[in-house]
Amino acid sequence: MDDYLYVIGHKNPDSDSICSALAYAELKRQLGEKAIACRLGPLNDETKFILNRFNMENPLLLKDARSQIRDIDMDTPNLINENSSLHEAWDRISGTSNRSLFVLNDKEELVGIVSTSNLSLIRMLSNEELYDLMATSSLESIAKTISADIIYNPPTFSSNGKVFVVTLTETSNYHQEFKNSICILSDGFNKQKELILSGVKCLVITCDQWVDEEIIKLAKDNCCAILKTKLDTMAVATVINESFSIKQIMTKSILSFYEDEYVNDVASKMMKSRVRSYPVLDIEGKVVGAISRYHMQNYKRKKFVLVDHSVKNQAIKNIMDASIEEIIDHHHIGDIQTEKPIFYRNMKCGCTATIVALLYQENGIIPSKDISGVLLSAILSDTLNFKSATTTDLDKNIAKWLAQRAEIENIDEYATEMLSASVSLLERSPHELLNRDLKHYEMGEYSIAVAQTNYVNMADVQQILPEFKKNMEKEQADKKVDLLVMLFTHVLAEGSLVLFYGPLSHVMKDLIEQKFDENSGYDQNIISRKQQLIPKLSMAIKML
């Protein structure tokens, strides 16, 4: 069963979201937990630069918090080949708890299911129906069912499916009654000879009786198979009609599930079926487990640690169907509720990575050079090299400590190099630039969305601006938000170009320092979306 702890940041992940997830997952692993760093979307160019610089792999892409079939306890599948006999199926199924066998062909592909219901129905068949089934039995299957040796195997074997027990006092007309049938008898040279000559297709000699060479020769001449078993006649008669293969009676209409399906979706499908046990397949279609309704009612949900956010609209899809174990964040306390007390670390500082580094210190664990590097990078990114209004002394002190561990001698030089790496305005479409770091906010009855990206040269911004404005106006209508805002922020924190569209655009006129037109302006004091724009915007909307 999946017992991992998934450490994940917010939608449209920035460097803090990714780096904090990576570093905190590593801390949890060093503390003895099975933690995995995850992400909710593609990495931006700045984050790619950071991970490449410090030899870190991309976090696992995870799109939904719900548990999948692969995450829960499953039964070991009971597998059987389609050519196995009914007798073998009874033996196998008697040792199972769910009373179901999953039937595979020779390519190990799932082709059917056999349950006790399938096997029991045989006892309700008419003689003619049973004869038809037995007529499909191979000689090898009959021999295996009755624990017999094949004394003679003709080039071809087929019978009419009828089975007779022949006694030494038998006086039947062999030529008519036993032709093309299977006959069971213990001894009697003359009886065996008469049966072969009458056209019997198989003689079953019981009680380990001797088979004369003359009988074997006669059988070869008349294409009659001969089997010999140590079982007595009654024992053979009891089981021989279970010699045909289960592919004759298996259920071919199969309801199966893939291991990456979500548990609640599977549970809904099960409600429409009365099967006791269902096969679980991997991506290649191979059977890897068996599940029942019991498993749908008794499973542990995926466990998550949320970093750099605590609001539902920024969290992974269906987060409330998972188990939230911890939240590490430096934003306002959001609307996520938990069913139990959790470890919640929320601090007023410029970056979640600052808190993660502090947790390393508190646990007496020194982060590696590479982990120190990604934590430092996240702090420099979120605080714009300490120029953002969100910066605290704690951020600066932690950054110095991390820089020593990461062997970064000049923080300013590294910050400029890193922040510049995020700027690829000319290589991205207007849609990509707007949505790669877009956050949604609910302010009273209004819906607000604010995006932000960095730039080095204003000339690049001016070049993309006409197409960007057209796309932004269209996306505001498509997203149905009351106000859509875009901040183009200088990497050295010299201010932000502000674009805005929507019914609430008029509230922006008193918020920005310099207004260019009805949809744009510039403010040298707006660097932080969280600390400087959102509080002003929230206050202005409250005054409406």
VOBABA-888631 format. One line per field, with one value per residue (C-alpha): residue number from 0; chain; x, y, z. Coordinates in pm, 1 decimal, always signed. Example, Ala and Ser with C-alpha at 12.3 -4.5 7.8 and 13.67 -1.06 7.14 Angstrom:
BEGIN
i = 0	1 $
ch = A	A $
x = +1230.0	+1367.0 $
y = -450.0	-106.0 $
z = +780.0	+714.0 $
END
This chain:
BEGIN
i = 0	1	2	3	4	5	6	7	8	9	10	11	12	13	14	15	16	17	18	19	20	21	22	23	24	25	26	27	28	29	30	31	32	33	34	35	36	37	38	39	40	41	42	43	44	45	46	47	48	49	50	51	52	53	54	55	56	57	58	59	60	61	62	63	64	65	66	67	68	69	70	71	72	73	74	75	76	77	78	79	80	81	82	83	84	85	86	87	88	89	90	91	92	93	94	95	96	97	98	99	100	101	102	103	104	105	106	107	108	109	110	111	112	113	114	115	116	117	118	119	120	121	122	123	124	125	126	127	128	129	130	131	132	133	134	135	136	137	138	139	140	141	142	143	144	145	146	147	148	149	150	151	152	153	154	155	156	157	158	159	160	161	162	163	164	165	166	167	168	169	170	171	172	173	174	175	176	177	178	179	180	181	182	183	184	185	186	187	188	189	190	191	192	193	194	195	196	197	198	199	200	201	202	203	204	205	206	207	208	209	210	211	212	213	214	215	216	217	218	219	220	221	222	223	224	225	226	227	228	229	230	231	232	233	234	235	236	237	238	239	240	241	242	243	244	245	246	247	248	249	250	251	252	253	254	255	256	257	258	259	260	261	262	263	264	265	266	267	268	269	270	271	272	273	274	275	276	277	278	279	280	281	282	283	284	285	286	287	288	289	290	291	292	293	294	295	296	297	298	299	300	301	302	303	304	305	306	307	308	309	310	311	312	313	314	315	316	317	318	319	320	321	322	323	324	325	326	327	328	329	330	331	332	333	334	335	336	337	338	339	340	341	342	343	344	345	346	347	348	349	350	351	352	353	354	355	356	357	358	359	360	361	362	363	364	365	366	367	368	369	370	371	372	373	374	375	376	377	378	379	380	381	382	383	384	385	386	387	388	389	390	391	392	393	394	395	396	397	398	399	400	401	402	403	404	405	406	407	408	409	410	411	412	413	414	415	416	417	418	419	420	421	422	423	424	425	426	427	428	429	430	431	432	433	434	435	436	437	438	439	440	441	442	443	444	445	446	447	448	449	450	451	452	453	454	455	456	457	458	459	460	461	462	463	464	465	466	467	468	469	470	471	472	473	474	475	476	477	478	479	480	481	482	483	484	485	486	487	488	489	490	491	492	493	494	495	496	497	498	499	500	501	502	503	504	505	506	507	508	509	510	511	512	513	514	515	516	517	518	519	520	521	522	523	524	525	526	527	528	529	530	531	532	533	534	535	536	537	538	539	540	541	542	543 $
ch = A	A	A	A	A	A	A	A	A	A	A	A	A	A	A	A	A	A	A	A	A	A	A	A	A	A	A	A	A	A	A	A	A	A	A	A	A	A	A	A	A	A	A	A	A	A	A	A	A	A	A	A	A	A	A	A	A	A	A	A	A	A	A	A	A	A	A	A	A	A	A	A	A	A	A	A	A	A	A	A	A	A	A	A	A	A	A	A	A	A	A	A	A	A	A	A	A	A	A	A	A	A	A	A	A	A	A	A	A	A	A	A	A	A	A	A	A	A	A	A	A	A	A	A	A	A	A	A	A	A	A	A	A	A	A	A	A	A	A	A	A	A	A	A	A	A	A	A	A	A	A	A	A	A	A	A	A	A	A	A	A	A	A	A	A	A	A	A	A	A	A	A	A	A	A	A	A	A	A	A	A	A	A	A	A	A	A	A	A	A	A	A	A	A	A	A	A	A	A	A	A	A	A	A	A	A	A	A	A	A	A	A	A	A	A	A	A	A	A	A	A	A	A	A	A	A	A	A	A	A	A	A	A	A	A	A	A	A	A	A	A	A	A	A	A	A	A	A	A	A	A	A	A	A	A	A	A	A	A	A	A	A	A	A	A	A	A	A	A	A	A	A	A	A	A	A	A	A	A	A	A	A	A	A	A	A	A	A	A	A	A	A	A	A	A	A	A	A	A	A	A	A	A	A	A	A	A	A	A	A	A	A	A	A	A	A	A	A	A	A	A	A	A	A	A	A	A	A	A	A	A	A	A	A	A	A	A	A	A	A	A	A	A	A	A	A	A	A	A	A	A	A	A	A	A	A	A	A	A	A	A	A	A	A	A	A	A	A	A	A	A	A	A	A	A	A	A	A	A	A	A	A	A	A	A	A	A	A	A	A	A	A	A	A	A	A	A	A	A	A	A	A	A	A	A	A	A	A	A	A	A	A	A	A	A	A	A	A	A	A	A	A	A	A	A	A	A	A	A	A	A	A	A	A	A	A	A	A	A	A	A	A	A	A	A	A	A	A	A	A	A	A	A	A	A	A	A	A	A	A	A	A	A	A	A	A	A	A	A	A	A	A	A	A	A	A	A	A	A	A	A	A	A	A	A	A	A	A	A	A	A	A	A	A	A	A	A	A	A	A	A	A	A	A	A	A	A	A	A	A	A	A	A	A	A	A	A	A	A	A	A	A	A	A	A	A	A	A	A	A	A	A	A	A	A	A	A	A	A	A	A	A	A	A $
x = +0.0	+109.6	+245.5	+421.7	+403.6	+355.3	+510.2	+357.8	+334.7	+67.5	-65.1	+150.9	+453.3	+723.1	+1074.7	+971.5	+695.8	+928.4	+1243.1	+1057.6	+888.3	+1221.7	+1402.0	+1123.4	+1077.5	+1450.1	+1423.7	+1132.7	+1331.1	+1622.7	+1376.7	+1271.6	+958.7	+892.8	+845.4	+819.9	+847.5	+572.7	+463.9	+136.5	+261.8	+559.8	+872.0	+946.8	+1286.3	+1416.7	+1334.1	+1488.9	+1807.5	+1809.7	+1755.3	+2017.1	+2267.0	+2225.0	+2185.1	+1824.1	+1565.9	+1224.8	+962.1	+697.1	+408.1	+85.2	-253.9	-506.6	-496.3	-740.6	-613.6	-567.5	-612.6	-235.1	-230.3	-450.9	-417.2	-517.3	-555.3	-302.0	-469.2	-555.9	-451.1	-523.5	-464.7	-769.7	-670.8	-683.1	-956.6	-1269.2	-1121.6	-809.5	-1023.4	-1216.7	-888.4	-751.5	-1065.4	-1114.5	-800.8	-901.5	-1085.1	-1268.4	-1377.0	-1268.7	-1001.4	-875.1	-827.6	-526.6	-438.7	-92.7	+14.6	-82.7	-366.1	-684.9	-961.2	-1217.0	-1316.3	-1421.0	-1616.6	-1780.9	-2102.8	-1953.6	-1828.8	-2149.2	-2367.7	-2212.8	-2409.7	-2734.5	-2662.5	-2849.9	-2666.2	-2653.0	-2498.4	-2242.3	-2158.4	-2090.8	-1850.4	-1670.8	-1632.4	-1394.9	-1163.1	-811.5	-660.9	-391.3	-653.5	-845.5	-524.7	-430.9	-778.2	-779.7	-406.5	-347.5	-56.0	-110.0	-35.7	-129.5	-195.4	-339.9	-243.3	-583.8	-824.3	-1187.7	-1486.7	-1860.2	-1825.0	-2015.4	-1852.0	-1945.8	-1840.5	-1810.2	-1830.1	-1705.8	-2066.0	-2162.1	-2379.1	-2460.1	-2437.7	-2096.9	-2125.7	-2416.4	-2392.4	-2022.4	-1904.8	-1693.4	-1725.0	-1489.6	-1513.5	-1388.5	-1309.7	-1063.9	-972.4	-1084.8	-883.4	-1187.2	-1392.9	-1110.5	-1078.1	-1451.3	-1471.7	-1185.0	-1337.6	-1674.8	-1521.0	-1454.6	-1227.3	-1064.6	-1020.4	-950.8	-796.0	-833.7	-673.5	-331.8	-417.5	-178.4	-244.3	-157.5	+64.5	-197.2	-452.4	-210.4	-148.9	-522.5	-574.8	-315.6	-484.7	-821.3	-710.5	-829.1	-646.4	-553.0	-509.5	-404.8	-458.4	-410.1	-750.7	-1040.7	-1331.3	-1562.5	-1300.1	-1240.5	-1612.7	-1652.5	-1407.2	-1362.6	-1649.3	-1444.9	-1180.4	-1288.3	-1114.9	-1250.8	-1255.7	-1573.9	-1759.2	-1573.4	-1735.6	-1590.3	-1756.5	-1505.4	-1527.1	-1167.0	-986.5	-649.6	-424.1	-412.9	-792.2	-921.0	-1078.3	-1404.8	-1452.9	-1397.9	-1637.6	-1911.8	-1859.4	-1872.9	-2218.2	-2348.4	-2204.2	-2250.3	-1911.4	-1729.2	-1372.4	-1237.4	-901.0	-662.3	-439.3	-117.9	-52.2	+47.3	-275.9	-116.4	-310.4	-141.1	-409.0	-767.5	-1009.2	-1357.5	-1609.5	-1438.0	-1123.9	-1326.8	-1456.9	-1135.0	-840.1	-607.6	-613.6	-301.7	-107.0	+2.5	+221.7	+125.3	+402.7	+375.8	-5.6	-308.9	-603.7	-815.1	-803.0	-422.8	-407.0	-394.1	-729.4	-951.8	-721.7	-1015.7	-1039.5	-685.1	-529.0	-348.7	-70.3	+119.8	+116.9	+432.0	+355.0	+438.3	+110.8	-214.5	-399.8	-636.0	-959.9	-829.6	-977.9	-851.5	-1028.3	-756.9	-485.3	-183.3	+161.5	+102.0	+399.1	+303.3	+547.8	+571.1	+871.7	+957.3	+969.8	+853.1	+1209.4	+1316.5	+1084.2	+1204.1	+1567.4	+1470.4	+1312.9	+1643.4	+1814.1	+1550.2	+1587.0	+1965.9	+2011.0	+2254.9	+2125.1	+2355.1	+2528.9	+2265.2	+1967.7	+2120.5	+2153.9	+1790.1	+1667.6	+1886.7	+1765.9	+1401.1	+1460.0	+1635.8	+1355.0	+1064.9	+1229.4	+1385.1	+1726.3	+1586.6	+1433.9	+1074.0	+871.0	+807.5	+1175.3	+1257.1	+1581.5	+1515.1	+1523.8	+1858.5	+2016.4	+1897.3	+2019.3	+2371.1	+2379.5	+2259.8	+2506.7	+2795.6	+2661.2	+2603.3	+2947.8	+2798.2	+3054.9	+2868.8	+2493.0	+2423.9	+2603.9	+2428.3	+2088.8	+2130.5	+2232.1	+1941.8	+1671.9	+1779.8	+1733.4	+1360.0	+1326.0	+1231.5	+949.2	+1020.3	+1024.3	+686.2	+333.4	+109.8	-98.2	+208.3	+336.9	+0.9	-72.4	+265.7	+231.6	-135.7	-307.8	-678.3	-833.8	-1189.4	-1259.7	-1614.5	-1842.0	-1566.8	-1321.1	-969.0	-670.9	-318.4	-22.3	+341.6	+662.0	+1005.9	+1187.4	+1536.0	+1482.5	+1169.5	+1227.8	+1135.3	+812.8	+722.6	+779.0	+528.8	+279.1	+32.1	-30.3	-17.4	-292.1	-519.4	-477.0	-518.9	-849.0	-972.6	-860.9	-1029.2	-1359.0	-1285.9	-1190.3	-1497.8	-1304.6	-1402.7	-1045.2	-739.0	-404.5	-55.2	+263.8	+583.4	+838.7	+1200.6	+1447.4	+1635.6	+1312.1	+1288.4	+910.3	+634.3	+444.5	+79.1	-188.3	-551.7	-879.2	-1233.0	-1535.4	-1329.2	-1049.1	-1160.0	-1042.8	-682.2	-662.5	-603.7	-371.1	-86.7	+156.1	+139.1	-153.8	-86.2	-439.7	-757.3	-577.4	-215.1	+26.0	+353.1	+442.1	+800.4	+683.6	+486.8	+720.3	+538.4	+199.3	+119.2	+251.8	+193.0	-76.7	-326.0	-374.5	-437.9	-671.2	-863.7	-912.7	-1026.2	-1282.1	-1419.9	-1493.8	-1712.1 $
y = +0.0	+357.3	+504.8	+803.2	+1162.6	+1393.2	+1738.1	+1979.4	+2349.0	+2556.7	+2577.1	+2754.6	+2683.4	+2942.4	+2878.7	+2893.4	+2636.6	+2392.7	+2444.3	+2429.7	+2103.7	+1948.4	+2060.7	+1973.2	+1627.6	+1567.1	+1679.4	+1441.3	+1155.4	+1226.5	+1214.7	+865.5	+930.0	+822.4	+1166.0	+1262.8	+1616.8	+1700.4	+1982.5	+2097.2	+2224.8	+2297.4	+2466.8	+2823.9	+2917.5	+3050.9	+2730.0	+2521.6	+2727.2	+2663.8	+2289.3	+2254.1	+2460.8	+2246.5	+1903.5	+1849.8	+1636.4	+1775.9	+1698.9	+1442.9	+1590.4	+1518.6	+1642.4	+1496.7	+1431.3	+1142.3	+794.0	+565.8	+190.8	+143.0	+336.3	+95.8	-257.7	-516.6	-893.3	-1106.4	-1210.4	-1576.8	-1651.9	-1956.7	-2044.0	-2072.3	-2428.9	-2547.3	-2797.3	-2747.9	-2991.4	-2779.5	-2467.4	-2628.5	-2714.8	-2362.4	-2174.6	-2372.2	-2211.6	-1851.8	-1605.0	-1418.8	-1733.2	-1594.5	-1688.3	-1452.4	-1642.8	-1569.8	-1689.2	-1809.3	-1445.9	-1373.5	-1150.9	-1138.1	-1318.8	-1410.2	-1471.4	-1797.1	-1788.5	-2055.0	-1961.2	-2057.0	-2388.1	-2474.4	-2417.1	-2728.2	-2944.0	-2801.3	-2881.9	-3145.9	-3460.8	-3331.9	-3001.5	-3185.7	-3416.4	-3112.3	-2971.4	-3301.7	-3339.3	-3041.3	-3210.2	-3294.6	-3630.7	-3455.6	-3272.1	-3594.7	-3769.4	-3485.4	-3473.1	-3844.2	-3864.3	-4107.6	-4203.6	-4192.8	-4546.7	-4465.1	-4122.1	-4145.1	-3884.8	-3722.7	-3748.4	-3651.9	-3805.5	-3745.4	-3647.4	-3945.5	-4134.6	-4490.1	-4714.3	-5069.7	-5364.7	-5716.3	-5836.1	-5568.7	-5712.5	-5394.3	-5371.0	-5210.1	-5134.0	-4900.5	-4754.0	-4698.4	-4582.5	-4259.0	-4251.2	-4273.8	-4600.0	-4668.1	-5021.0	-5193.7	-5515.5	-5768.1	-5839.9	-5943.8	-5643.1	-5406.1	-5573.2	-5560.0	-5193.1	-5093.9	-5279.9	-5114.7	-4769.5	-4640.4	-4334.4	-4376.0	-4658.8	-4561.2	-4853.9	-4804.4	-4953.9	-4954.2	-5271.5	-5417.4	-5328.2	-5607.1	-5533.3	-5687.0	-5435.3	-5149.4	-5269.5	-5304.3	-4953.2	-4815.3	-4989.6	-4840.2	-4492.8	-4554.9	-4373.3	-4566.8	-4410.0	-4593.9	-4459.6	-4581.0	-4440.2	-4684.0	-4677.3	-4479.3	-4209.6	-4170.1	-4154.0	-3880.6	-3634.9	-3724.4	-3498.9	-3202.0	-3250.4	-2982.2	-2641.0	-2347.3	-2129.9	-2319.5	-2186.0	-1871.6	-1527.2	-1343.0	-1007.8	-865.6	-552.8	-469.0	-157.4	+0.3	+72.8	+445.8	+485.6	+681.1	+488.3	+682.6	+641.5	+267.9	+246.4	+408.1	+155.7	-131.7	-23.4	-127.1	-477.2	-779.4	-938.7	-1036.7	-965.4	-743.2	-766.4	-469.5	-414.6	-222.2	+5.8	-297.1	-480.4	-734.7	-840.5	-699.4	-734.4	-802.2	-567.0	-589.4	-351.5	-409.1	-239.3	+63.6	+112.8	+49.8	+241.6	+514.4	+838.8	+993.4	+1206.9	+1557.7	+1836.3	+2170.0	+2423.9	+2789.5	+2796.8	+2717.2	+2799.5	+2554.6	+2737.6	+2715.6	+2354.2	+2028.9	+1910.3	+1730.1	+1810.7	+1772.2	+1404.6	+1353.0	+1364.0	+1693.2	+1620.7	+1952.4	+2304.7	+2516.8	+2867.2	+3236.7	+3370.2	+3451.8	+3159.2	+3032.5	+2836.6	+2480.6	+2287.5	+1962.2	+1680.9	+1649.7	+1860.5	+1898.4	+2054.0	+2405.0	+2638.2	+2986.3	+3274.3	+3633.3	+3622.5	+3663.8	+3300.3	+2952.1	+2830.3	+3043.7	+2843.7	+2514.1	+2609.8	+2702.7	+2357.8	+2200.8	+2396.8	+2310.7	+1939.4	+1955.8	+1857.8	+2040.2	+2064.4	+1945.3	+2184.3	+2136.0	+2160.9	+2477.0	+2614.5	+2560.5	+2705.8	+3013.7	+3052.1	+3039.4	+3313.9	+3536.2	+3474.3	+3546.6	+3856.1	+3978.4	+3973.6	+4124.8	+4427.6	+4314.6	+4465.5	+4113.2	+4067.3	+4018.6	+3997.3	+3625.8	+3586.4	+3765.5	+3571.9	+3236.0	+3328.7	+3401.6	+3066.7	+2885.4	+3070.2	+2939.3	+2585.1	+2623.8	+2780.2	+3098.0	+3369.9	+3667.5	+3656.9	+3968.7	+3832.8	+3499.0	+3667.9	+3876.3	+3569.3	+3364.1	+3631.5	+3707.7	+3342.2	+3378.3	+3630.9	+3480.7	+3709.0	+3686.1	+3305.1	+3261.1	+3308.0	+3568.7	+3284.0	+3115.2	+3440.7	+3521.4	+3178.0	+3049.9	+3239.5	+3330.9	+3333.9	+3367.8	+3558.0	+3590.0	+3936.4	+3951.0	+3886.8	+3953.0	+3721.5	+3855.3	+3700.7	+3843.2	+3720.6	+3823.6	+3777.3	+3942.2	+4133.7	+4273.9	+4511.4	+4720.8	+4702.8	+4333.4	+4414.1	+4685.5	+4443.4	+4185.5	+4434.4	+4473.3	+4098.6	+4046.9	+4305.3	+4148.4	+3805.0	+3935.4	+4105.3	+3780.2	+3565.4	+3797.9	+3727.3	+3353.9	+3320.4	+3520.9	+3712.9	+4062.0	+4183.7	+4034.7	+4198.2	+4138.5	+4264.1	+4288.9	+4336.5	+4439.7	+4176.0	+4436.2	+4553.5	+4889.9	+4865.1	+4703.3	+4768.1	+4697.7	+4578.9	+4526.9	+4424.4	+4356.4	+4530.8	+4636.1	+4797.2	+5137.2	+5054.3	+5036.7	+5408.3	+5505.0	+5211.5	+5269.1	+5558.7	+5639.0	+5554.2	+5526.6	+5453.3	+5274.6	+4941.5	+5004.8	+5197.1	+5182.8	+5185.9	+5181.6	+5077.4	+4767.1	+4469.4	+4215.3	+4092.3	+3956.7	+4238.0	+4549.9	+4498.3	+4257.6	+4449.0	+4775.3	+4603.9	+4434.9	+4763.8	+4940.6	+4670.2	+4686.6	+5055.1	+4983.6 $
z = +0.0	-71.1	+252.4	+100.8	+216.4	-81.8	-39.0	-288.4	-364.2	-536.0	-890.0	-1148.7	-929.0	-874.9	-745.8	-379.2	-431.9	-609.6	-400.3	-68.4	-171.9	-270.4	+43.4	+286.6	+130.9	+181.2	+545.0	+605.0	+449.3	+680.6	+968.4	+860.4	+652.3	+292.6	+139.3	-227.7	-364.7	-615.0	-842.1	-995.8	-1327.2	-1552.3	-1420.8	-1520.2	-1663.6	-1334.5	-1150.5	-1429.2	-1387.5	-1011.5	-1034.6	-1305.6	-1106.5	-795.7	-957.5	-854.9	-1037.1	-1126.2	-861.9	-951.0	-1151.5	-962.1	-1078.2	-834.8	-460.6	-466.0	-392.4	-689.6	-692.2	-680.2	-350.3	-155.9	-23.6	-282.5	-271.1	-451.7	-779.2	-826.5	-1183.7	-1395.3	-1759.7	-1985.1	-2079.9	-1720.0	-1641.4	-1437.9	-1184.4	-1144.2	-1109.0	-821.5	-647.8	-694.1	-595.3	-276.1	-137.2	-212.1	+6.5	-269.7	-459.5	-797.3	-1049.6	-1319.4	-1644.5	-1867.8	-2215.4	-2312.3	-2366.6	-2003.3	-2119.2	-1913.6	-2103.0	-1836.5	-1476.6	-1313.1	-987.7	-776.6	-954.0	-1289.5	-1153.4	-970.4	-1276.1	-1433.1	-1192.8	-1329.8	-1694.2	-1889.2	-2002.1	-2357.7	-2246.1	-2035.9	-2327.0	-2546.2	-2286.5	-2232.7	-2609.7	-2597.3	-2346.1	-2459.0	-2372.3	-2169.6	-1964.4	-1896.5	-1789.2	-1556.0	-1401.2	-1311.9	-1233.7	-1518.8	-1739.1	-2114.6	-2236.6	-2593.7	-2744.0	-3096.3	-3361.5	-3319.0	-3030.5	-3001.8	-2830.5	-2817.5	-2451.6	-2313.1	-2024.7	-1925.1	-1638.0	-1772.6	-1534.8	-1597.2	-1622.7	-1875.4	-2156.0	-2350.2	-2725.7	-2752.1	-3119.0	-3067.3	-2718.9	-2656.5	-2997.0	-2981.5	-2601.8	-2302.8	-2109.2	-1757.5	-1643.9	-1416.1	-1590.4	-1843.6	-2156.9	-2357.6	-2246.6	-2343.3	-2682.7	-2751.7	-2650.6	-2880.1	-3171.5	-3106.9	-3172.1	-2818.4	-2833.0	-2491.0	-2243.1	-1883.4	-1695.1	-1319.9	-1007.7	-1180.4	-1371.5	-1628.0	-1993.4	-2230.2	-2532.4	-2759.8	-2629.1	-2693.0	-3049.8	-3107.4	-2973.3	-3216.4	-3505.8	-3411.2	-3292.7	-2937.4	-2655.7	-2341.9	-1996.1	-1678.8	-1325.9	-970.8	-876.7	-844.9	-1084.6	-855.3	-793.1	-1166.4	-1240.9	-980.4	-1137.4	-1504.5	-1614.6	-1487.1	-1756.7	-2003.1	-1997.8	-1804.7	-2115.9	-2201.7	-1897.5	-1784.5	-1780.9	-2078.2	-2011.5	-1764.6	-1550.1	-1469.7	-1349.0	-1412.1	-1117.0	-1198.3	-1169.3	-870.7	-585.5	-573.9	-950.6	-918.9	-624.5	-836.3	-1116.4	-867.6	-754.6	-1097.2	-1076.1	-850.3	-906.1	-588.6	-701.0	-977.5	-1155.2	-1146.0	-1449.6	-1498.1	-1795.1	-2005.7	-1928.5	-1694.3	-1385.1	-1073.8	-807.0	-707.9	-533.5	-391.2	-236.2	+95.6	-32.8	-142.6	+209.2	+397.6	+257.8	+373.3	+180.1	+29.5	+272.2	+178.4	+308.5	+154.1	+110.2	+8.5	+18.2	+232.4	+6.1	-191.4	-523.7	-523.4	-404.9	-595.2	-731.3	-479.2	-187.2	+52.7	-46.1	+84.6	+429.4	+492.3	+738.7	+747.8	+605.4	+573.8	+447.9	+467.9	+324.1	+500.6	+657.1	+389.1	+371.4	+387.5	+678.4	+825.6	+1008.8	+1272.2	+1436.5	+1210.7	+1214.4	+1076.8	+1045.8	+930.2	+968.1	+854.3	+626.3	+261.4	+157.6	+254.6	+196.4	+492.7	+716.4	+568.5	+636.4	+990.8	+1034.4	+929.0	+1205.6	+1463.9	+1386.5	+1407.7	+1043.4	+817.1	+459.1	+182.8	-52.9	-322.1	-85.7	+63.2	-287.6	-385.2	-53.6	-98.1	-456.5	-348.8	-90.6	-344.9	-594.6	-361.1	-207.4	-534.4	-368.1	-45.5	-222.3	-178.1	+104.4	+232.1	+323.8	+692.7	+886.7	+925.2	+544.6	+527.3	+813.7	+682.0	+332.8	+463.4	+642.8	+330.0	+106.3	+314.5	+288.4	-88.3	-139.9	-292.3	-221.4	-368.5	-312.8	-523.3	-828.4	-802.7	-750.5	-1066.6	-1266.5	-1132.7	-1166.1	-1521.3	-1611.0	-1553.2	-1830.5	-2165.4	-2268.0	-2639.1	-2634.6	-2467.9	-2597.3	-2429.8	-2285.1	-2131.4	-1979.1	-1823.6	-1680.0	-1560.5	-1229.4	-1202.1	-863.7	-790.8	-500.2	-375.3	-235.3	-107.7	-403.3	-656.9	-826.7	-884.4	-1065.1	-1053.0	-1259.8	-1231.8	-1427.3	-1427.1	-1697.9	-1758.6	-2049.6	-2092.8	-2466.7	-2456.3	-2273.3	-2522.5	-2809.6	-2680.6	-2532.5	-2824.1	-2860.8	-2486.1	-2425.8	-2687.6	-2530.3	-2177.1	-2261.9	-2418.8	-2122.8	-1875.7	-2051.5	-2078.1	-1711.3	-1606.9	-1339.2	-1231.6	-1254.2	-1424.5	-1340.6	-1483.2	-1320.4	-1525.2	-1245.2	-1299.7	-1177.3	-973.4	-809.7	-985.5	-1006.6	-1210.0	-1530.2	-1446.9	-1692.6	-1591.7	-1757.2	-1637.7	-1484.2	-1180.4	-1381.5	-1253.4	-899.4	-1023.3	-1102.4	-739.3	-666.9	-910.4	-916.4	-1287.8	-1515.6	-1890.8	-2012.5	-1903.9	-1885.0	-1790.3	-1571.4	-1378.7	-1011.2	-885.0	-538.9	-639.9	-639.8	-424.5	-539.8	-194.8	+24.3	-182.0	-445.3	-288.6	+41.9	-148.6	-392.0	-113.5	+69.4	-248.0	-324.9	+29.3	-30.6	-335.1 $
END
